[in-house]
Amino acid sequence: MALVSSLCGPILGIESSCDDTAAALLGPDGRIIAESVARQADHDAFGGVVPEIAARAHLAVLPALVARTMAEAGLNFSDLGAIAATTGPGLIGGLIVGSGYGKGVAIAYGKPFLAINHLEAHALTARLPSLGLGAEFPYLLLLVSGGHCQCIAVEGVGQHTRLGGTIDDAAGEAFDKVAKLLGLGWPGGPALEALAAQGNPTAYRFPRPLAGRVGCDFSFSGLKTAVATVIAAFPPGALPHGAAADIAASFQQAVADTIADRAAHAMAMFRELHPTGDLLVVAGGVAANATLRAALLAACDKARFRFAAPPLKYCTDNATMVAWAGLERLRAGASGADLDIAPRPRWPLAELTP
């Protein structure tokens, strides 16, 4: 396909990297035209996402979801300017479904196809015009979700420097595991936050892993083990509600303090790379946690950084960010000829090209 220097029609974005199936349409100017999300509930009984079930669910709902999104916008596939689909990282079954569908549409209608890195889509969301955050390169991204916990210097399209990341569990994964220990539902983050609101965050002094250490890596496995040890001291099925609330609040505070400490180190590292940089963008489902936001705001004030976070629906997995990443890449000179890029369960940002 020829180089796409400008988009002559809307761009369709497709997201299927985990357990949400999503489609969205953006205009050439980045305006959101239509968006749809189908959330999977079949994983609740298992306490986590089952990859095979997720892949089958994506396959079952994606065609109808895209059709509904196109109908809402009053568009046909022939009206599109390009198709963008998450191609990694993520659960391989879902990536195959979403990217395969997007490639099929691109081939059938002769449209450019862009293979989108899920992490870059999160990284570029703060630049989406309709969100009004006005992020300009360079800025610091803190990505905190069920599958990722990283600090990234976002320097341009395809230009990202990873400053640090988790060496074991992601923050969202730790929330889910502790919620399960407390007998809460899945996903555990919102349920644990609600329970924590009834507890005392100083009742238990849980560890703050790696706090004060050089760099901005994260670790949550030791914190999770400390919580499990406290819960195990109670007879099975006899954990009082008050104690559960105190454990939840103390755990949540430990996570917030840990991430704020690591983010403070990341801001210092970012300033060494970009002396005039002063923006911290937070994305990922865990970014919705009010205690974490308060801790990060305090850290930003101390470091003289501005704080920005997209609305929750654009912090979690969505197709709007995928379409926007595709549009950003086209504007940066991408060819839209990514049909030969295979889905990748692992796709480090360092392997992207400008």
Steps between C-alpha positions, in 0.01 A plus 500: 500500500611856432617736773203655680582866563141596587185312590209538260242326718436382858734250663359185659668382819470144638610389848499135617821454699341367820135460605333808348396507135485856369457694177519873434496748214700823492488773242821615327515784754484260795134568573323202660219393266380178666628243749378169644626259767387146586616391845541131575338358815587133443821527703342593834475141622872447437628809681693617194507504123507158332680556166310235300161625622603858422608413145174319426299791638688748279429280199131483587436872553751694289323496159168616647674758719680653201178492296314683778773762528502556125120524491498753784731718291304436181811369324595207279842337486559668164477838678795425725840656461689232696469217753709471818497196729687406815760244393691466829582467778218298654328162499590341168154357427329836528773672301458248218124562492516879501797554271381225265159664467659840439733361236206329328311827472813680376564238230135479391462875458856598408559710810822570694548279806697600810621247756476684832709438810261496797751682724554777247123542471485565874803728476347722231147525645581823686547667160146419380352845420152436644644422846644850530814390684725660242799274560798597286818298458690424713306389809522228762248215497417285801305198376335308785258222409429132552769399255747789496687725742757716324650848494560617144646818352272572203719697260311463172306255288702179510749665734470376856758444774410251771630635830380217721233238555381220721730209570209273599128579533332803345312729739158397369594134531594556865164669562316205345696243700450676834132550422471126441670430836239725662215315330408786267391467138694543177627738376619577850613862474164679534372257765817535708489880476139499623591277795810708578282810537358339816842418650801657669799536262744501795363187671768279341848614402552310178834532315563758228712288260806671348405836658796735495703279270682643199296481179128455452442125488201353686436185700171387654546128571649558848217735592246244383671232712493727807126547459446127453693432823275734698183348356625145565523581872120506518305170509367402154180687424521701823656826383291778661370771269683771694832317475445439127434871448816593693707253298358636173563862602854427622584305185359772276703766682815290467447470124434873467808592704716257302386623159532865606858437617591324175330776297702764686819320397368475143435874490857566607630262233275662239632845591854378437395399148277802437585793732190700401259203523231546763201276419410165656222311322340206679309228313371150566209374708681547833523874420133522603590430865441820702765423763762445231404820321534700821846355564611572142366856513705561815809355332445720194460812713827424676682441171330797329340279240156538349267203541265372230280192472252418224141424606466144629344366179816604315737381776381142467521300177301664221499525121503879488862501615581240232347710223679809632835320509439398139421859404811625680715249314350596165568867572858407588546337159406135555418317178191317623647181354516285814321193365812289548538582871394196703327525841751508784428409864811700593588820316732738690467867414873509433438290189273760340638716223423873461 
